[in-house]
């Protein structure tokens, strides 16, 4: 079994003068056992003080720098592959700016296409893709799952299952949240200090619409 854990950072808004992010990243961690990611999440969570443990879910945006560093350092030591697409939103075609769902599905499929082309580990076993939930609308989530299933099975002949979960239920997603945040921060803020902790695990870091 192999796992693909997927999360995003930034937003898909295009009102740059009103606070929309300049970049949007979609990040995946490809690993043979997600238990290693779950252990990292639990281990780092156990280092938190009682005040912060009550939240229950690690989220890179709100954690202290030392917590981010602890988690990302451990991720950097794992035998896993990280791939990311960096969307420079100012370059996105105008017709796609009004179709955010289409844009998200399209970019995610490009990222998976690059993953299955590179094949960082043999793909002769079933693959489970677990994406962090972005939408509460059941129809949109089903549309996302069906679109990716059709694309992956049609283009790469890979046996894949797609699931959409929340980070509180699927702890491995908390780790990919930190990875995505670290990469996003490099582009959005020009700060690569966190990015450098996982740089050795990144096998594809591709811009889109540049």
FIMI-489988 format. One record per atom (N, C-alpha, C): residue in one letter; x, y, z; atom name. Coordinates in Angstrom, 1 decimal. Layout:
residues N
ATOM   type       c1       c2       c3   atom
ATOM      A        X        Y        Z     CA
...
This chain:
residues 210
ATOM   type       c1       c2       c3   atom
ATOM      X      0.8     -1.2      0.0      N
ATOM      X      0.0      0.0      0.0     CA
ATOM      X      0.9      1.2      0.0      C
ATOM      X      0.4      2.3     -0.7      N
ATOM      X      1.1      3.6     -0.7     CA
ATOM      X      0.1      4.6     -0.4      C
ATOM      X      0.5      5.7      0.2      N
ATOM      X     -0.4      6.8      0.5     CA
ATOM      X      0.0      8.1     -0.1      C
ATOM      X     -0.9      8.9     -0.5      N
ATOM      X     -0.7     10.3     -0.9     CA
ATOM      X     -1.5     11.2      0.0      C
ATOM      X     -0.9     12.0      0.7      N
ATOM      X     -1.5     13.0      1.6     CA
ATOM      X     -1.5     14.3      1.0      C
ATOM      X     -2.6     15.0      0.9      N
ATOM      X     -2.7     16.3      0.1     CA
ATOM      X     -3.3     17.4      1.0      C
ATOM      X     -2.6     18.5      0.9      N
ATOM      X     -3.2     19.7      1.5     CA
ATOM      X     -2.8     21.0      0.7      C
ATOM      X     -3.4     22.1      1.0      N
ATOM      X     -3.1     23.3      0.3     CA
ATOM      X     -2.8     24.4      1.3      C
ATOM      X     -2.2     25.5      0.7      N
ATOM      X     -1.9     26.7      1.5     CA
ATOM      X     -2.2     27.9      0.6      C
ATOM      X     -2.6     29.0      1.2      N
ATOM      X     -3.1     30.2      0.5     CA
ATOM      X     -4.6     30.0      0.2      C
ATOM      X     -5.0     30.9     -0.7      N
ATOM      X     -6.4     30.9     -1.1     CA
ATOM      X     -6.6     31.0     -2.6      C
ATOM      X     -7.8     30.8     -3.1      N
ATOM      X     -8.0     30.9     -4.5     CA
ATOM      X     -8.8     32.2     -4.9      C
ATOM      X     -8.7     33.2     -4.0      N
ATOM      X     -9.2     34.5     -4.3     CA
ATOM      X     -8.3     35.3     -5.1      C
ATOM      X     -8.8     36.3     -5.9      N
ATOM      X     -8.0     37.1     -6.8     CA
ATOM      X     -8.2     38.6     -6.5      C
ATOM      X     -8.6     38.9     -5.3      N
ATOM      X     -8.8     40.3     -4.9     CA
ATOM      X     -7.5     40.7     -4.1      C
ATOM      X     -6.4     40.9     -4.8      N
ATOM      X     -5.1     41.1     -4.2     CA
ATOM      X     -5.0     42.3     -3.3      C
ATOM      X     -5.8     43.3     -3.7      N
ATOM      X     -5.8     44.5     -2.9     CA
ATOM      X     -6.6     44.4     -1.6      C
ATOM      X     -7.4     43.3     -1.5      N
ATOM      X     -8.3     43.1     -0.3     CA
ATOM      X     -7.8     41.9      0.5      C
ATOM      X     -6.6     41.5      0.3      N
ATOM      X     -6.0     40.5      1.2     CA
ATOM      X     -5.8     39.1      0.6      C
ATOM      X     -6.2     38.8     -0.6      N
ATOM      X     -6.0     37.5     -1.2     CA
ATOM      X     -4.5     37.2     -1.3      C
ATOM      X     -4.1     36.0     -1.1      N
ATOM      X     -2.7     35.6     -1.2     CA
ATOM      X     -2.2     35.7     -2.6      C
ATOM      X     -0.9     35.9     -2.8      N
ATOM      X     -0.3     36.0     -4.1     CA
ATOM      X     -0.1     34.7     -4.7      C
ATOM      X      0.1     33.7     -3.9      N
ATOM      X      0.4     32.3     -4.3     CA
ATOM      X     -0.6     31.3     -3.7      C
ATOM      X     -0.7     30.2     -4.3      N
ATOM      X     -1.5     29.1     -3.8     CA
ATOM      X     -0.7     27.8     -4.1      C
ATOM      X     -0.5     27.0     -3.0      N
ATOM      X      0.3     25.8     -3.2     CA
ATOM      X     -0.6     24.6     -2.9      C
ATOM      X     -0.4     23.6     -3.7      N
ATOM      X     -1.0     22.2     -3.5     CA
ATOM      X      0.2     21.3     -3.3      C
ATOM      X      0.2     20.7     -2.1      N
ATOM      X      1.4     19.8     -1.7     CA
ATOM      X      0.9     18.4     -1.4      C
ATOM      X      1.7     17.4     -1.8      N
ATOM      X      1.4     16.0     -1.5     CA
ATOM      X      2.7     15.4     -0.8      C
ATOM      X      2.4     14.6      0.1      N
ATOM      X      3.5     13.7      0.7     CA
ATOM      X      3.2     12.3      0.2      C
ATOM      X      4.1     11.6     -0.4      N
ATOM      X      3.9     10.3     -0.9     CA
ATOM      X      4.8      9.4     -0.1      C
ATOM      X      4.1      8.4      0.6      N
ATOM      X      4.8      7.5      1.6     CA
ATOM      X      4.2      6.2      1.6      C
ATOM      X      5.0      5.2      1.9      N
ATOM      X      4.4      3.8      1.9     CA
ATOM      X      3.5      3.5      3.1      C
ATOM      X      3.8      4.2      4.3      N
ATOM      X      3.0      4.0      5.5     CA
ATOM      X      2.7      5.3      6.1      C
ATOM      X      1.4      5.6      6.2      N
ATOM      X      1.1      6.9      6.8     CA
ATOM      X      1.2      6.9      8.4      C
ATOM      X      1.4      5.7      8.9      N
ATOM      X      1.6      5.6     10.4     CA
ATOM      X      2.8      6.4     10.8      C
ATOM      X      3.8      6.5     10.0      N
ATOM      X      5.0      7.3     10.3     CA
ATOM      X      4.6      8.8     10.5      C
ATOM      X      3.7      9.3      9.6      N
ATOM      X      3.3     10.7      9.7     CA
ATOM      X      2.4     10.8     11.0      C
ATOM      X      1.6      9.9     11.3      N
ATOM      X      0.7      9.9     12.4     CA
ATOM      X      1.6     10.0     13.7      C
ATOM      X      2.7      9.2     13.7      N
ATOM      X      3.5      9.2     14.9     CA
ATOM      X      4.2     10.6     15.1      C
ATOM      X      4.6     11.2     14.0      N
ATOM      X      5.2     12.5     14.1     CA
ATOM      X      4.1     13.5     14.7      C
ATOM      X      2.9     13.5     14.2      N
ATOM      X      1.9     14.4     14.7     CA
ATOM      X      1.6     14.1     16.2      C
ATOM      X      1.5     12.9     16.6      N
ATOM      X      1.3     12.6     18.0     CA
ATOM      X      2.5     13.0     18.9      C
ATOM      X      3.7     12.7     18.4      N
ATOM      X      4.9     13.0     19.2     CA
ATOM      X      5.0     14.5     19.4      C
ATOM      X      4.8     15.3     18.4      N
ATOM      X      4.9     16.8     18.5     CA
ATOM      X      3.8     17.3     19.3      C
ATOM      X      2.6     16.8     19.2      N
ATOM      X      1.5     17.2     20.0     CA
ATOM      X      1.7     17.0     21.5      C
ATOM      X      2.4     15.9     21.8      N
ATOM      X      2.7     15.6     23.2     CA
ATOM      X      3.7     16.6     23.8      C
ATOM      X      4.4     17.3     23.0      N
ATOM      X      5.4     18.3     23.5     CA
ATOM      X      4.7     19.6     23.9      C
ATOM      X      3.5     19.8     23.5      N
ATOM      X      2.8     21.1     23.7     CA
ATOM      X      2.4     21.2     25.2      C
ATOM      X      2.3     22.4     25.7      N
ATOM      X      1.8     22.6     27.0     CA
ATOM      X      0.3     22.3     27.1      C
ATOM      X     -0.2     22.2     28.3      N
ATOM      X     -1.6     21.8     28.5     CA
ATOM      X     -2.5     22.8     27.9      C
ATOM      X     -2.2     24.1     27.9      N
ATOM      X     -3.0     25.2     27.3     CA
ATOM      X     -3.2     24.9     25.8      C
ATOM      X     -2.2     24.4     25.1      N
ATOM      X     -2.3     24.2     23.6     CA
ATOM      X     -2.8     22.8     23.3      C
ATOM      X     -2.6     21.8     24.2      N
ATOM      X     -3.0     20.5     23.9     CA
ATOM      X     -4.6     20.4     23.7      C
ATOM      X     -5.3     21.3     24.4      N
ATOM      X     -6.7     21.2     24.4     CA
ATOM      X     -7.3     21.3     22.9      C
ATOM      X     -6.6     22.0     22.1      N
ATOM      X     -7.0     22.2     20.7     CA
ATOM      X     -7.1     20.9     20.0      C
ATOM      X     -6.1     20.0     20.2      N
ATOM      X     -6.2     18.7     19.7     CA
ATOM      X     -5.7     18.5     18.3      C
ATOM      X     -5.6     19.5     17.5      N
ATOM      X     -5.1     19.5     16.1     CA
ATOM      X     -4.0     20.4     15.9      C
ATOM      X     -2.9     19.9     15.4      N
ATOM      X     -1.8     20.8     15.0     CA
ATOM      X     -2.1     21.5     13.7      C
ATOM      X     -1.8     22.8     13.7      N
ATOM      X     -2.0     23.6     12.5     CA
ATOM      X     -0.8     24.6     12.4      C
ATOM      X     -0.1     24.5     11.3      N
ATOM      X      1.2     25.2     11.2     CA
ATOM      X      1.0     26.7     11.4      C
ATOM      X     -0.1     27.3     10.9      N
ATOM      X     -0.3     28.7     10.9     CA
ATOM      X     -0.3     29.3     12.3      C
ATOM      X     -0.9     28.5     13.2      N
ATOM      X     -1.1     29.1     14.6     CA
ATOM      X     -0.1     28.5     15.6      C
ATOM      X      0.8     27.6     15.2      N
ATOM      X      1.8     27.0     16.1     CA
ATOM      X      3.0     27.9     16.4      C
ATOM      X      3.6     27.7     17.5      N
ATOM      X      4.9     28.4     17.8     CA
ATOM      X      6.0     28.0     16.9      C
ATOM      X      7.0     28.9     16.6      N
ATOM      X      8.1     28.5     15.8     CA
ATOM      X      8.8     27.2     16.2      C
ATOM      X      9.0     27.0     17.5      N
ATOM      X      9.7     25.8     18.0     CA
ATOM      X      8.9     24.5     17.6      C
ATOM      X      7.5     24.6     17.6      N
ATOM      X      6.7     23.5     17.3     CA
ATOM      X      6.8     23.2     15.8      C
ATOM      X      6.8     24.2     15.0      N
ATOM      X      6.9     24.0     13.5     CA
ATOM      X      8.3     23.4     13.2      C
ATOM      X      9.3     23.8     13.9      N
ATOM      X     10.7     23.3     13.6     CA
ATOM      X     10.8     21.8     14.0      C
ATOM      X     10.2     21.5     15.2      N
ATOM      X     10.2     20.1     15.6     CA
ATOM      X      9.6     19.2     14.6      C
ATOM      X      8.4     19.6     14.2      N
ATOM      X      7.7     18.7     13.2     CA
ATOM      X      8.4     18.6     11.9      C
ATOM      X      8.8     19.7     11.3      N
ATOM      X      9.4     19.7     10.0     CA
ATOM      X     10.8     19.0     10.0      C
ATOM      X     11.5     19.1     11.1      N
ATOM      X     12.8     18.4     11.2     CA
ATOM      X     12.6     16.9     11.2      C
ATOM      X     11.5     16.4     11.8      N
ATOM      X     11.2     15.0     11.8     CA
ATOM      X     10.8     14.5     10.5      C
ATOM      X      9.9     15.4      9.8      N
ATOM      X      9.5     15.0      8.5     CA
ATOM      X     10.7     15.0      7.5      C
ATOM      X     11.6     15.9      7.7      N
ATOM      X     12.8     15.9      6.8     CA
ATOM      X     13.6     14.6      6.9      C
ATOM      X     13.5     13.8      8.0      N
ATOM      X     14.2     12.6      8.2     CA
ATOM      X     13.5     11.4      7.6      C
ATOM      X     12.3     11.5      7.3      N
ATOM      X     11.5     10.4      6.8     CA
ATOM      X     11.8     10.0      5.4      C
ATOM      X     11.6      8.7      5.1      N
ATOM      X     11.7      8.2      3.8     CA
ATOM      X     10.4      8.4      3.0      C
ATOM      X     10.3      9.6      2.5      N
ATOM      X      9.0     10.0      1.8     CA
ATOM      X      9.4     11.0      0.7      C
ATOM      X      8.4     11.3     -0.1      N
ATOM      X      8.6     12.2     -1.3     CA
ATOM      X      7.6     13.3     -1.2      C
ATOM      X      8.0     14.5     -1.3      N
ATOM      X      7.1     15.7     -1.3     CA
ATOM      X      7.1     16.3     -2.7      C
ATOM      X      5.9     16.6     -3.2      N
ATOM      X      5.8     17.2     -4.5     CA
ATOM      X      4.8     18.4     -4.3      C
ATOM      X      5.1     19.5     -5.0      N
ATOM      X      4.2     20.7     -4.8     CA
ATOM      X      4.1     21.4     -6.2      C
ATOM      X      2.9     21.9     -6.4      N
ATOM      X      2.7     22.9     -7.5     CA
ATOM      X      2.5     24.3     -6.8      C
ATOM      X      3.2     25.2     -7.4      N
ATOM      X      3.1     26.6     -6.9     CA
ATOM      X      2.4     27.4     -7.9      C
ATOM      X      1.3     27.9     -7.5      N
ATOM      X      0.4     28.7     -8.4     CA
ATOM      X      0.6     30.2     -8.2      C
ATOM      X      1.2     30.9     -9.2      N
ATOM      X      1.3     32.3     -9.1     CA
ATOM      X      0.0     32.9     -9.7      C
ATOM      X     -0.8     33.3     -8.7      N
ATOM      X     -2.2     33.6     -9.1     CA
ATOM      X     -2.3     34.8    -10.0      C
ATOM      X     -1.4     35.7    -10.0      N
ATOM      X     -1.4     36.8    -11.0     CA
ATOM      X     -1.3     36.4    -12.4      C
ATOM      X     -0.8     35.2    -12.6      N
ATOM      X     -0.6     34.7    -14.0     CA
ATOM      X     -1.8     33.7    -14.5      C
ATOM      X     -2.7     33.5    -13.6      N
ATOM      X     -3.8     32.6    -13.9     CA
ATOM      X     -4.7     33.2    -15.0      C
ATOM      X     -5.1     32.4    -16.0      N
ATOM      X     -5.9     32.9    -17.1     CA
ATOM      X     -7.2     33.4    -16.5      C
ATOM      X     -7.7     34.5    -17.0      N
ATOM      X     -8.9     35.2    -16.5     CA
ATOM      X    -10.1     34.3    -16.5      C
ATOM      X    -10.2     33.4    -17.5      N
ATOM      X    -11.4     32.5    -17.5     CA
ATOM      X    -11.4     31.5    -16.4      C
ATOM      X    -10.2     31.2    -15.8      N
ATOM      X    -10.2     30.2    -14.7     CA
ATOM      X    -10.3     30.9    -13.4      C
ATOM      X    -10.1     32.2    -13.3      N
ATOM      X    -10.3     32.9    -12.0     CA
ATOM      X    -11.7     32.9    -11.5      C
ATOM      X    -12.6     32.7    -12.4      N
ATOM      X    -14.0     32.7    -12.0     CA
ATOM      X    -14.5     31.2    -11.8      C
ATOM      X    -13.6     30.3    -12.0      N
ATOM      X    -14.0     28.9    -11.9     CA
ATOM      X    -13.1     28.2    -10.9      C
ATOM      X    -13.2     28.6     -9.6      N
ATOM      X    -12.3     28.1     -8.6     CA
ATOM      X    -12.3     26.6     -8.4      C
ATOM      X    -13.4     26.0     -8.5      N
ATOM      X    -13.5     24.5     -8.3     CA
ATOM      X    -12.8     23.8     -9.5      C
ATOM      X    -13.1     24.3    -10.7      N
ATOM      X    -12.4     23.8    -11.9     CA
ATOM      X    -10.9     23.9    -11.8      C
ATOM      X    -10.5     25.1    -11.4      N
ATOM      X     -9.1     25.4    -11.3     CA
ATOM      X     -8.4     24.5    -10.2      C
ATOM      X     -9.0     24.3     -9.1      N
ATOM      X     -8.4     23.5     -8.1     CA
ATOM      X     -8.3     22.0     -8.5      C
ATOM      X     -9.4     21.5     -9.2      N
ATOM      X     -9.4     20.1     -9.7     CA
ATOM      X     -8.3     20.0    -10.7      C
ATOM      X     -8.2     20.9    -11.6      N
ATOM      X     -7.2     20.9    -12.7     CA
ATOM      X     -5.8     20.9    -12.2      C
ATOM      X     -5.5     21.8    -11.3      N
ATOM      X     -4.1     21.9    -10.7     CA
ATOM      X     -3.8     20.6     -9.9      C
ATOM      X     -4.7     20.1     -9.2      N
ATOM      X     -4.5     18.9     -8.4     CA
ATOM      X     -4.2     17.7     -9.4      C
ATOM      X     -4.9     17.6    -10.5      N
ATOM      X     -4.6     16.5    -11.4     CA
ATOM      X     -3.2     16.7    -12.0      C
ATOM      X     -2.8     17.9    -12.3      N
ATOM      X     -1.5     18.1    -12.9     CA
ATOM      X     -0.4     17.6    -11.9      C
ATOM      X     -0.6     17.9    -10.6      N
ATOM      X      0.3     17.5     -9.6     CA
ATOM      X      0.4     15.9     -9.5      C
ATOM      X     -0.8     15.3     -9.5      N
ATOM      X     -0.8     13.8     -9.5     CA
ATOM      X     -0.1     13.2    -10.7      C
ATOM      X     -0.3     13.9    -11.9      N
ATOM      X      0.3     13.4    -13.1     CA
ATOM      X      1.8     13.4    -13.0      C
ATOM      X      2.3     14.5    -12.4      N
ATOM      X      3.8     14.5    -12.2     CA
ATOM      X      4.3     13.5    -11.2      C
ATOM      X      3.5     13.2    -10.2      N
ATOM      X      3.8     12.2     -9.2     CA
ATOM      X      3.9     10.8     -9.9      C
ATOM      X      2.8     10.5    -10.6      N
ATOM      X      2.8      9.1    -11.2     CA
ATOM      X      3.8      9.0    -12.4      C
ATOM      X      4.2     10.1    -12.9      N
ATOM      X      5.2     10.1    -14.0     CA
ATOM      X      6.6      9.8    -13.3      C
ATOM      X      6.9     10.5    -12.2      N
ATOM      X      8.2     10.3    -11.5     CA
ATOM      X      8.3      8.9    -10.9      C
ATOM      X      7.2      8.4    -10.3      N
ATOM      X      7.2      7.1     -9.7     CA
ATOM      X      8.3      7.0     -8.6      C
ATOM      X      8.2      7.8     -7.5      N
ATOM      X      9.3      7.7     -6.5     CA
ATOM      X      9.4      6.4     -5.8      C
ATOM      X      8.2      5.6     -5.8      N
ATOM      X      8.3      4.2     -5.3     CA
ATOM      X      7.4      3.4     -6.3      C
ATOM      X      7.6      2.1     -6.4      N
ATOM      X      6.8      1.3     -7.4     CA
ATOM      X      5.3      1.5     -7.1      C
ATOM      X      4.6      1.5     -8.2      N
ATOM      X      3.2      1.7     -8.1     CA
ATOM      X      2.4      0.5     -8.5      C
ATOM      X      3.0     -0.7     -8.1      N
ATOM      X      2.3     -1.9     -8.4     CA
ATOM      X      1.4     -2.3     -7.3      C
ATOM      X      1.2     -1.5     -6.3      N
ATOM      X      0.3     -1.7     -5.2     CA
ATOM      X     -0.8     -0.7     -5.2      C
ATOM      X     -1.9     -0.9     -4.5      N
ATOM      X     -3.0      0.0     -4.5     CA
ATOM      X     -2.5      1.3     -3.8      C
ATOM      X     -3.0      2.4     -4.2      N
ATOM      X     -2.7      3.8     -3.7     CA
ATOM      X     -3.9      4.4     -3.1      C
ATOM      X     -3.8      5.0     -1.9      N
ATOM      X     -4.9      5.7     -1.3     CA
ATOM      X     -4.5      7.2     -1.2      C
ATOM      X     -5.3      8.0     -1.8      N
ATOM      X     -5.1      9.5     -1.8     CA
ATOM      X     -6.0     10.0     -0.7      C
ATOM      X     -5.5     10.7      0.3      N
ATOM      X     -6.3     11.3      1.3     CA
ATOM      X     -6.1     12.8      1.2      C
ATOM      X     -7.1     13.5      0.9      N
ATOM      X     -7.1     15.0      0.7     CA
ATOM      X     -7.7     15.7      1.9      C
ATOM      X     -7.1     16.8      2.4      N
ATOM      X     -7.7     17.5      3.5     CA
ATOM      X     -9.0     18.2      3.0      C
ATOM      X    -10.0     18.1      3.7      N
ATOM      X    -11.3     18.7      3.3     CA
ATOM      X    -11.3     20.2      3.2      C
ATOM      X    -11.7     20.7      2.0      N
ATOM      X    -11.8     22.1      1.7     CA
ATOM      X    -13.2     22.6      1.6      C
ATOM      X    -14.1     21.7      1.2      N
ATOM      X    -15.5     22.0      0.9     CA
ATOM      X    -16.4     21.3      1.9      C
ATOM      X    -17.5     21.9      2.3      N
ATOM      X    -18.5     21.2      3.1     CA
ATOM      X    -19.6     20.6      2.2      C
ATOM      X    -19.6     21.1      1.0      N
ATOM      X    -20.6     20.7      0.0     CA
ATOM      X    -20.3     19.2     -0.4      C
ATOM      X    -21.2     18.3     -0.2      N
ATOM      X    -21.0     16.9     -0.5     CA
ATOM      X    -20.9     16.7     -2.0      C
ATOM      X    -21.6     17.4     -2.8      N
ATOM      X    -21.6     17.3     -4.2     CA
ATOM      X    -20.2     17.7     -4.8      C
ATOM      X    -19.7     18.8     -4.3      N
ATOM      X    -18.3     19.3     -4.7     CA
ATOM      X    -17.3     18.3     -4.3      C
ATOM      X    -17.4     17.7     -3.2      N
ATOM      X    -16.4     16.7     -2.7     CA
ATOM      X    -16.5     15.4     -3.6      C
ATOM      X    -17.7     15.0     -3.9      N
ATOM      X    -17.8     13.8     -4.8     CA
ATOM      X    -17.3     14.1     -6.2      C
ATOM      X    -17.6     15.3     -6.7      N
ATOM      X    -17.1     15.7     -8.0     CA
ATOM      X    -15.6     15.7     -8.0      C
ATOM      X    -14.9     16.2     -7.0      N
ATOM      X    -13.5     16.2     -6.9     CA
ATOM      X    -12.9     14.7     -6.9      C
ATOM      X    -13.5     13.9     -6.1      N
ATOM      X    -13.1     12.5     -6.1     CA
ATOM      X    -13.2     11.8     -7.4      C
ATOM      X    -14.4     11.9     -8.0      N
ATOM      X    -14.7     11.2     -9.3     CA
ATOM      X    -13.8     11.7    -10.4      C
ATOM      X    -13.5     13.0    -10.4      N
ATOM      X    -12.7     13.6    -11.4     CA
ATOM      X    -11.3     13.0    -11.3      C
ATOM      X    -10.7     13.0    -10.1      N
ATOM      X     -9.3     12.5    -10.0     CA
ATOM      X     -9.3     11.0    -10.3      C
ATOM      X    -10.3     10.2     -9.8      N
ATOM      X    -10.3      8.8    -10.1     CA
ATOM      X    -10.3      8.5    -11.6      C
ATOM      X    -11.1      9.3    -12.4      N
ATOM      X    -11.2      9.1    -13.8     CA
ATOM      X     -9.8      9.5    -14.5      C
ATOM      X     -9.2     10.6    -14.0      N
ATOM      X     -8.0     11.0    -14.6     CA
ATOM      X     -6.8     10.1    -14.4      C
ATOM      X     -6.7      9.6    -13.1      N
ATOM      X     -5.6      8.8    -12.7     CA
ATOM      X     -5.7      7.4    -13.3      C
ATOM      X     -6.9      6.8    -13.3      N
ATOM      X     -7.1      5.5    -13.8     CA
ATOM      X     -7.0      5.5    -15.3      C
ATOM      X     -7.5      6.6    -15.9      N
ATOM      X     -7.4      6.7    -17.4     CA
ATOM      X     -6.0      6.9    -17.9      C
ATOM      X     -5.2      7.8    -17.2      N
ATOM      X     -3.9      8.2    -17.8     CA
ATOM      X     -2.8      7.3    -17.3      C
ATOM      X     -2.9      6.7    -16.1      N
ATOM      X     -1.8      6.0    -15.5     CA
ATOM      X     -2.1      4.5    -15.1      C
ATOM      X     -3.3      4.1    -15.3      N
ATOM      X     -3.7      2.7    -15.0     CA
ATOM      X     -3.3      2.3    -13.6      C
ATOM      X     -3.4      3.2    -12.6      N
ATOM      X     -3.1      3.0    -11.2     CA
ATOM      X     -4.3      2.7    -10.4      C
ATOM      X     -4.3      1.7     -9.6      N
ATOM      X     -5.4      1.4     -8.7     CA
ATOM      X     -5.4      2.4     -7.5      C
ATOM      X     -6.3      3.3     -7.5      N
ATOM      X     -6.3      4.3     -6.5     CA
ATOM      X     -7.7      4.5     -5.9      C
ATOM      X     -7.7      4.9     -4.6      N
ATOM      X     -8.9      5.2     -3.9     CA
ATOM      X     -8.7      6.6     -3.4      C
ATOM      X     -9.7      7.5     -3.5      N
ATOM      X     -9.7      8.8     -3.1     CA
ATOM      X    -10.6      9.1     -1.8      C
ATOM      X    -10.0      9.6     -0.8      N
ATOM      X    -10.8      9.9      0.4     CA
ATOM      X    -10.6     11.4      0.8      C
ATOM      X    -11.6     12.0      1.4      N
ATOM      X    -11.5     13.4      1.8     CA
ATOM      X    -11.8     13.4      3.3      C
ATOM      X    -10.8     13.8      4.1      N
ATOM      X    -11.0     13.8      5.6     CA
ATOM      X    -10.6     15.1      6.2      C
ATOM      X    -10.9     15.2      7.5      N
ATOM      X    -10.5     16.4      8.2     CA
ATOM      X     -9.2     16.1      9.0      C
ATOM      X     -8.3     17.0      9.3      N
ATOM      X     -7.1     16.8     10.0     CA
ATOM      X     -7.3     16.2     11.4      C
ATOM      X     -8.4     16.5     12.0      N
ATOM      X     -8.7     16.0     13.4     CA
ATOM      X     -8.9     14.5     13.3      C
ATOM      X     -9.5     14.0     12.2      N
ATOM      X     -9.8     12.6     12.1     CA
ATOM      X     -8.6     11.8     11.5      C
ATOM      X     -7.9     12.5     10.5      N
ATOM      X     -6.8     11.8      9.8     CA
ATOM      X     -5.5     12.6     10.2      C
ATOM      X     -4.8     12.2     11.2      N
ATOM      X     -3.7     12.9     11.8     CA
ATOM      X     -2.5     13.1     10.8      C
ATOM      X     -2.4     12.2      9.9      N
ATOM      X     -1.3     12.4      8.9     CA
ATOM      X     -1.5     13.7      8.1      C
ATOM      X     -2.7     14.2      8.0      N
ATOM      X     -2.9     15.4      7.2     CA
ATOM      X     -2.3     16.6      8.0      C
ATOM      X     -2.2     16.5      9.3      N
ATOM      X     -1.6     17.6     10.0     CA
ATOM      X     -0.1     17.8      9.6      C
ATOM      X      0.5     16.7      9.3      N
ATOM      X      1.9     16.8      8.9     CA
ATOM      X      2.1     17.5      7.5      C
ATOM      X      1.2     17.1      6.6      N
ATOM      X      1.3     17.7      5.2     CA
ATOM      X      0.9     19.2      5.3      C
ATOM      X      0.0     19.5      6.2      N
ATOM      X     -0.3     20.9      6.4     CA
ATOM      X      0.9     21.7      6.7      C
ATOM      X      1.8     21.2      7.6      N
ATOM      X      3.1     21.9      7.9     CA
ATOM      X      4.0     22.0      6.7      C
ATOM      X      4.0     21.0      5.9      N
ATOM      X      4.9     21.0      4.7     CA
ATOM      X      4.4     22.0      3.7      C
ATOM      X      3.1     22.0      3.5      N
ATOM      X      2.5     22.9      2.6     CA
ATOM      X      2.7     24.4      3.0      C
ATOM      X      2.5     24.6      4.3      N
ATOM      X      2.7     25.9      4.9     CA
ATOM      X      4.1     26.4      4.7      C
ATOM      X      5.1     25.5      5.0      N
ATOM      X      6.5     25.9      4.9     CA
ATOM      X      6.9     26.3      3.5      C
ATOM      X      6.3     25.6      2.5      N
ATOM      X      6.6     25.9      1.1     CA
ATOM      X      5.9     27.2      0.7      C
ATOM      X      4.7     27.3      1.1      N
ATOM      X      3.9     28.5      0.8     CA
ATOM      X      4.6     29.7      1.3      C
ATOM      X      5.1     29.6      2.6      N
ATOM      X      5.8     30.8      3.2     CA
ATOM      X      7.0     31.2      2.4      C
ATOM      X      7.7     30.3      1.8      N
ATOM      X      8.9     30.6      1.0     CA
ATOM      X      8.5     31.6     -0.1      C
ATOM      X      7.4     31.3     -0.7      N
ATOM      X      7.0     32.1     -1.9     CA
ATOM      X      6.2     33.4     -1.5      C
ATOM      X      5.3     33.2     -0.5      N
ATOM      X      4.5     34.4     -0.1     CA
ATOM      X      5.2     35.4      0.7      C
ATOM      X      6.1     34.9      1.6      N
ATOM      X      6.8     35.8      2.5     CA
ATOM      X      8.3     35.9      2.3      C
ATOM      X      8.8     35.1      1.4      N
ATOM      X     10.3     35.1      1.1     CA
ATOM      X     11.1     34.5      2.3      C
ATOM      X     10.4     33.7      3.1      N
ATOM      X     11.1     33.1      4.2     CA
ATOM      X     11.3     31.6      4.0      C
ATOM      X     12.5     31.1      3.8      N
ATOM      X     12.8     29.7      3.4     CA
ATOM      X     13.3     29.0      4.6      C
ATOM      X     13.3     29.5      5.8      N
ATOM      X     13.9     28.9      7.0     CA
ATOM      X     13.2     27.6      7.3      C
ATOM      X     11.9     27.5      7.2      N
ATOM      X     11.1     26.3      7.5     CA
ATOM      X     11.2     25.3      6.3      C
ATOM      X     11.2     25.9      5.1      N
ATOM      X     11.3     25.1      3.9     CA
ATOM      X     12.6     24.3      3.8      C
ATOM      X     13.7     24.9      4.3      N
ATOM      X     15.0     24.2      4.2     CA
ATOM      X     15.0     23.0      5.1      C
ATOM      X     14.1     22.9      6.1      N
ATOM      X     14.1     21.7      6.9     CA
ATOM      X     13.6     20.5      6.2      C
ATOM      X     12.8     20.7      5.1      N
ATOM      X     12.2     19.5      4.4     CA
ATOM      X     12.7     19.5      2.9      C
ATOM      X     13.6     20.4      2.6      N
ATOM      X     14.0     20.6      1.2     CA
ATOM      X     14.6     19.3      0.6      C
ATOM      X     15.2     18.5      1.4      N
ATOM      X     15.8     17.2      0.9     CA
ATOM      X     14.8     16.2      0.5      C
ATOM      X     13.5     16.4      1.0      N
ATOM      X     12.4     15.4      0.7     CA
ATOM      X     11.6     15.9     -0.5      C
ATOM      X     11.9     17.1     -1.0      N
ATOM      X     11.1     17.6     -2.1     CA
ATOM      X     11.7     17.1     -3.4      C
ATOM      X     10.9     16.4     -4.2      N
ATOM      X     11.4     15.8     -5.5     CA
ATOM      X     10.8     16.6     -6.7      C
ATOM      X      9.8     17.4     -6.5      N
ATOM      X      9.3     18.2     -7.6     CA
ATOM      X      8.6     19.4     -7.0      C
ATOM      X      9.1     20.6     -7.4      N
ATOM      X      8.6     21.9     -7.0     CA
ATOM      X      8.3     22.7     -8.2      C
ATOM      X      7.2     22.6     -8.8      N
ATOM      X      6.9     23.2    -10.1     CA
ATOM      X      6.0     24.4    -10.1      C
ATOM      X      6.4     25.4    -10.8      N
ATOM      X      5.5     26.6    -10.9     CA
ATOM      X      4.4     26.3    -12.0      C
ATOM      X      3.3     27.0    -11.9      N
ATOM      X      2.3     26.9    -12.9     CA
ATOM      X      1.8     28.3    -13.3      C
ATOM      X      1.5     28.5    -14.6      N
ATOM      X      1.1     29.8    -15.1     CA
ATOM      X      2.1     30.9    -14.8      C
ATOM      X      3.4     30.5    -15.0      N
ATOM      X      4.4     31.5    -14.8     CA
ATOM      X      4.7     32.3    -16.0      C
